[in-house]
Structures are given as structure tokens and as C-alpha cells.
Amino acid sequence: MEKVQDSKRFEHTLGVEYTAAALAMRYGCDIRDAQIAGLLHDCAKCLTDEKRLSICKKNKIPVTAVEKKNPFLLHAKVGAYLAYQKYGVSNPDILNAIRSHTTGRQNMSTLEKIVFIADYIEPGRTHAANLAEIRKLAFLDLDKAFVRILADTLDYLKDTGNEIDPKTEETWKYYKK
């Protein structure tokens, strides 16, 4: 990853790997799977929007209308594709963790939630809403931390006028119960 990411992104990636491993230990998840998913979660983040769109088109990866307008959102889908094709990852749980680390999805595995949360709370993050509280909550109740991050993300996107990926809202509605 150090060769394909800028230094700031690579530092974030190492933080996600570390945090995912810690959460995996806490919740009895495979630590190595968490580390691999953490290392590869942003493997397509430094690609251009054009390159992400091109990979999707060439490999018949579905692109929603929101993703067409905001191709940076495709880094998760393209990342899962690259993890499989370029980095040889075949474990479906790892691939799903990479694919769902930005929007979430219904029926997520523990590993998927771990990577989603680790991406939000890793040590290098400083500007996320309610960060200190969510960092504590992540080690007390994975599901509550997950729902809190979804809610805070939706609030942030609404407050800033940024477009919301419908999948994030669907995920929040599914889990908020």
C-alpha cells in the first residue's frame, strides 16, 4: 500500500489496520482478516475518478446514479475488486468488509462492522463528530458504535449539503432499531 498511496493515506491505512486488529481481538474476530481488510480498505482511494469509473465499466461493476455523480464513492467497490484481482484476496468476508466500509449494508458481519468503525476511529482521525465518545463505545458495544457513526455521518452530510449515498441511509434505517 505504501507504493500506491500518498503518505497521508498510507498513515491512515496503517491506523485502520491497527484499530481493526484491536477491535477483532475485542470481539473474537480473526485478527489477520481484520488486518488484511484494514490494509486494503482504501487500496483504490488514490486512483482518479476516471480510473475508478473505467475499472467499473470494464469489469461490469454496477455504478449507481449517485456514484456516477460522485465517483470518489466508488473506491470501496473498486477496492474490493482490486483486493481480489490484484492482491489475491479470496475471502468473501474480507472483500465485503472492503466493499461496505463507507456505506455499510444490511446483514453485515462482525468483520465488516469492525473495518467500518476502524476507518472512523483510527488514531489519525481528529475531526469526526463525537470521536472520543465513539472510540470508547466501539470497545463496549460494536453495534451501538456502528449505528452512532452512521447517524453522525448522515447528520454531517445533511449539514454540509453533501449528497448522501442512499445505501448509507438504508443501512442506518436497517440497524437503528
N, C-alpha and C positions, 0 to 999 in steps of 0.2 A: 504494500500500500504506500510505503514511503516513496516509491518510484512514480506512482500515478496520482498522488495527491500533493497539494501545496502543503507547506509546513504547518499552517494553522489547522487545516483539515486533518492532517495526519495526527496532530496532537489531540484533536477531538476524537479521532478514531481510537487512539490508544486509551483515552479516558472512557470511551464506551466499552471497549474490551474489558478493561479493569472493573468497571462498575457492573457489567453483565456477569462477570465471573463471581463477584461478591454476592450479587443477588441470586445467582444459581446456587451458590453454597447455602445461602439462607433458605431457599425454597426447594432444595433437593433436586435440582435440575442438573443435567450433565454439564459440568464446568467447561469442558473442551468445546462442546457445541456452542455454549454461550460465548466463549472467546472467539470462535470462528465467525459466528454471526455478528458479533461486535466489530471484529476487524473488517468484515466485508460489507457492513450495512450501508456505507457511503461509497462503495467502490465505483459507482457511476456518477458521483456528485460533481467531479471536476470535468466531466465531459461537457461539451457545448450542447445547447438546446437542440441544435440541428443534428448533432451526432446521436443524441438520445432518440429523437424522432425517427431518424434514419434506421437505427437498430430496431425500433418497434415495427416500422413498416416492413423492413427486410425479413423479420422473423415472426411476423403476424402476431405481435403482442398488441392486444386491444388498447386503444387510446380513447379516453372519454373526451367530451367537448371541453370540459374544464382543463384537462391535461393538455389538449391542443393549444388552448389559450395561454397556459402556464406550464410549458414543457419541463421546467425545473422539477415539477412534481413527479415526473417520470423516473427520477433517479432510483426510486425504490424498486419499481418493476424491472428496469434495465439492470439494476444492481443484482437482482435475483437471477436474471438471465446470465449476466457475466459470471456470477458466482458458480453457476452450473457449467457454462461453456468454457470459460477461460481459467477458472480456478479449481475445477473438478469437484465441486461440492454436489453430492447427490442426495444428501439427507433432506427429505421434504420439510422437516421442521425448521431446519436452518434456512432453507430457501424461503419458506413462508415468513420467518422472522425478518428477513431482509425485505421481502416484498411488502410487508404490512407495518414497517416501523414508523411510517409517517402518518398514516390514516387510521391504522387499526383495521379490524374486520370482525365480523361475528364469529363466535366459537374459536377464539384464539387460544393457542396452547400456552402453557406457562412460559416456555422459551420466547414465544412471540411477545408476550407482555413484558418480560424481562428486558428484551432489546429495545422495545418501545420506551420503557421507563428509563433505561440506562442512557438512551440518547438524550433524554430531557434533563437528567440529574447529574450527568458525569461531572467530575471535578472542575473542568474548564468552563463550564457554563456559569454565567454570572447574572444574566439579565432575564431569566424566565420568571414568570409570576409565581409567587408563593414558594420559591425554590427551597428555602431552608425547611419549611414545613413538609413539603413533598419528599424531600430527601429522607427525613425521619420516617414519614408514613410508608415509604417504599419498603423499609425493612420491617415494618409492623404488619402491614396488610397490602399485599400486592394489588388486589383488585380495587381497593379504595384509592390507592395512589394512581392507578391506571385511569379510573373514572375522573379523578380530580384533574389530571393532566389534560384529558380530553375536554373537560369543561373549561379549563383555563385557556386552552388553545382556541376553542371556539369563541370565547369572550374576547381574546386578543384579536382574532381575525375580524370579528364584528366591529370592535372599537377602532381598528386601523383602516377599516374599509377594504381589506383584502378579500379576495374571492375565497370562498370556503369549498373545499372538495366535499361533495355530497357524501362520500364514503366516511369521512370523519364524523359528520352529523349522524349518519346511520349507525356507526359504531357506538357513539355516545348514547343514542336512544336505546340501543340494544342492551348496553351494560348499566345504564343509570339506575335500573331497578334496585 
